[in-house]
Amino acid sequence: MKTGSAFALLLALAVIAAAPPASADDTPSFAGQDAELMRLDNGVVIEGRDIDTPDGYTSGFRLIAGYSPFQLPRLDLAAEFSYRQSDEVPTRLGEQQLLINSVSVGGSLMAGVRIGRLGLYAKSGVAGWEGDAVMPRDALNTAGTTRVTGLGARLQFERVVSRLELEEFDAPDMAHLNLLTASLHIPF
């Protein structure tokens, strides 16, 4: 890393750290858009969201249960359960063109930290999947388990929330589930 780049990174971290401290009731670092979260009396936060990929092949849902320890109010810990269903995804097996239907169920552990207005988080888990060829019929029936990893960032100014998340499945047959998503939520 060049000296100028390192200095810019340190300056950016100093500006973020100078932001007002996060309190225990702030939105967790992994939370989605500025939506209502279910907060239980014991401090657990539950969030659910739909999954729809931009290409239209995959849909499903996520359920996240998280907790911020009272002794460490800037730390967020969570568990995520996800279900994805993909219909007629075009792919290749060697030289053969295929359309595949697949179903994936997975679970991940997440950890995040809030630094002022910035929230950073990472997740790691496993997903089981099953796929079958639609065309040509019965050309490929596969199933397996794969590792899931991800990184994300959430930045909030007043009511404006921006998010960036990368999620990767470590299986070539499930490459269509790899996602890089970005969002900007401006309520008015």
C-alpha positions in Angstrom: 0.0 0.0 0.0 1.3 3.4 -0.9 2.0 6.0 1.8 -0.7 8.4 0.4 -3.3 5.6 0.3 -2.5 4.6 3.9 -2.7 8.2 5.1 -6.1 8.6 3.3 -7.4 5.4 4.9 -6.3 6.6 8.4 -7.8 10.0 7.8 -11.1 8.4 6.8 -11.1 6.1 9.9 -10.4 9.1 12.1 -13.4 11.0 10.6 -15.7 8.0 11.1 -14.4 7.5 14.7 -15.1 11.2 15.5 -18.8 10.7 14.6 -21.2 10.5 17.5 -20.9 7.1 19.4 -23.4 4.5 18.7 -25.8 3.7 21.5 -27.2 0.2 22.4 -30.5 1.0 20.8 -29.0 1.9 17.4 -29.8 -0.2 14.3 -27.5 -3.2 14.0 -24.7 -3.1 11.4 -26.2 -5.9 9.4 -29.8 -4.5 9.3 -31.5 -3.9 6.0 -33.2 -0.7 4.9 -34.5 1.7 7.5 -37.3 -0.8 8.3 -39.0 -1.7 11.5 -37.2 -4.5 13.4 -38.8 -6.7 16.0 -37.0 -6.1 19.3 -37.6 -8.5 22.1 -37.3 -7.6 25.8 -34.1 -9.6 26.2 -32.3 -7.4 23.6 -32.6 -9.8 20.6 -33.4 -8.1 17.3 -35.2 -10.1 14.6 -35.3 -9.0 11.0 -36.7 -10.7 7.9 -36.3 -9.8 4.3 -37.1 -11.1 0.8 -34.4 -12.1 -1.6 -34.9 -11.2 -5.3 -32.0 -11.2 -7.7 -31.9 -8.5 -10.4 -31.8 -11.2 -13.1 -35.1 -12.6 -11.9 -34.0 -16.2 -11.6 -33.8 -16.4 -7.8 -36.2 -15.6 -5.0 -36.4 -16.5 -1.4 -36.1 -15.0 2.1 -33.7 -14.4 5.0 -34.4 -14.4 8.7 -31.8 -12.8 11.0 -31.7 -12.9 14.8 -29.1 -10.6 16.3 -27.9 -9.4 19.6 -25.7 -6.5 20.8 -24.1 -7.3 24.2 -24.8 -4.6 26.7 -21.1 -4.5 27.8 -20.0 -4.0 24.2 -22.7 -1.8 22.6 -20.8 -1.3 19.3 -20.6 -5.1 18.6 -23.4 -7.0 16.8 -23.7 -10.8 16.7 -26.3 -12.6 14.7 -27.4 -15.9 13.1 -29.0 -15.9 9.6 -31.2 -18.5 8.0 -31.9 -18.3 4.3 -33.9 -20.1 1.6 -33.4 -19.5 -2.1 -35.2 -21.0 -5.1 -33.9 -20.6 -8.6 -35.9 -21.4 -11.7 -34.5 -22.2 -15.2 -31.0 -20.7 -14.6 -28.9 -20.9 -17.8 -25.6 -22.6 -17.3 -23.0 -24.8 -19.0 -21.6 -28.2 -18.2 -18.6 -28.6 -20.4 -19.8 -27.8 -23.9 -23.5 -28.5 -23.1 -26.0 -25.7 -22.5 -28.4 -26.4 -19.5 -31.3 -24.8 -17.7 -31.2 -25.7 -14.0 -33.7 -25.4 -11.2 -32.1 -25.3 -7.7 -33.1 -25.0 -4.1 -30.7 -23.8 -1.4 -31.1 -23.7 2.4 -28.3 -22.2 4.5 -27.3 -20.8 7.8 -24.6 -18.3 8.7 -23.1 -16.7 11.7 -22.6 -12.9 11.5 -20.5 -10.4 13.5 -20.4 -6.7 13.0 -19.1 -3.5 14.6 -20.5 0.0 14.6 -18.2 2.9 14.4 -20.3 6.0 14.6 -22.5 6.1 11.4 -20.6 3.2 9.8 -21.4 -0.4 10.4 -19.1 -3.2 9.1 -20.0 -6.9 9.2 -18.9 -10.3 8.0 -20.6 -13.6 7.8 -19.6 -17.2 7.3 -21.8 -20.4 7.1 -22.9 -23.3 5.0 -25.6 -23.9 2.5 -27.1 -27.2 1.2 -28.3 -27.2 -2.3 -30.0 -29.4 -4.8 -30.2 -28.9 -8.5 -31.8 -30.6 -11.4 -31.7 -30.0 -15.2 -34.9 -28.8 -16.9 -33.4 -28.9 -20.4 -32.2 -31.3 -21.6 -34.4 -33.3 -19.1 -32.5 -35.3 -16.4 -29.1 -34.4 -17.9 -27.8 -33.3 -14.5 -29.1 -34.0 -11.0 -26.8 -32.8 -8.3 -26.8 -31.9 -4.7 -24.2 -30.8 -2.2 -23.1 -28.5 0.6 -20.9 -25.5 0.2 -19.4 -22.7 2.2 -21.0 -19.2 2.2 -19.0 -16.1 3.0 -19.9 -12.5 2.9 -18.9 -8.9 3.8 -21.0 -5.8 4.2 -21.1 -2.2 5.1 -23.9 0.1 6.2 -23.6 3.9 6.4 -26.4 6.1 7.8 -26.7 9.9 7.7 -29.8 11.1 9.4 -32.5 9.0 7.7 -30.5 8.2 4.6 -29.2 4.6 4.7 -26.7 3.2 2.2 -25.7 -0.5 2.1 -23.2 -2.6 0.2 -23.0 -6.4 0.6 -21.0 -9.2 -1.1 -22.1 -12.8 -0.7 -20.3 -15.7 -2.3 -21.1 -19.4 -2.5 -18.0 -21.6 -2.9 -19.5 -24.0 -5.4 -19.3 -23.6 -9.2 -22.8 -25.0 -9.7 -24.2 -22.3 -7.4 -22.3 -19.4 -8.9 -25.7 -17.8 -9.9 -26.3 -17.2 -6.2 -23.2 -15.0 -5.7 -24.4 -11.5 -5.1 -23.0 -8.0 -4.9 -25.8 -5.7 -3.9 -25.8 -1.9 -3.2 -28.7 0.2 -2.1 -29.5 3.7 -1.1 -32.6 4.3 1.0 -33.9 7.9 1.1 -37.3 8.2 2.8 -39.5 11.2 2.0 
